[in-house]
């Protein structure tokens, strides 16, 4: 192998530089989630088993039920929008469905104060940002700024749906009780 062959190989730094911001955010969130989950489960000396039990959700407040229904809608529609070809016939209709569901998800979160009982938690800042970001994403596409629209909407999908949704699944939280038993 000659010296030129080695220098033409991509370096680790150049490979890492090609990873998107969203991929980095999801990767970091997964590591933090794993560490927190393991710490919580070790503290309670519990081994989770997968099962689906909707009774904790059905016993919860109406605001929580609305929030979860809107979040599931947002996740499903958002997944279709993320993976379907952009500009396909239903993109606009599904996009508006996603925006409304996202607004209901963020708005309903202000009626949920389970973590700090009477006050908003840090997650409510994400909801406030979502309520600001939705009109920004809509305005971008109305200006025909597709890149800005894609960035805004993808950022909200990753941050508000995937990452926040992941942390709603921490041991001891309602969504954990829906899907796992310890």
Buried (B, 14 or more C-beta within 10 A) or exposed (E): EEEEEEEEEEEEEEEEEEEEEBEEBBEEBEEEBEEEBEEBBEEEEBEEEEEEEEEBBEEBEEBBBBBBBBBBBBBBBBBBBBEEEEEEEEBEEBBEBBBBBBBBBBBBBBEBBEEEEEEBBEBBEBBEBBBEBBEBBBEBBEEEBEEBBBBBBBBBBBBBBBBBBBBBBBBEBBBBBBBBEB
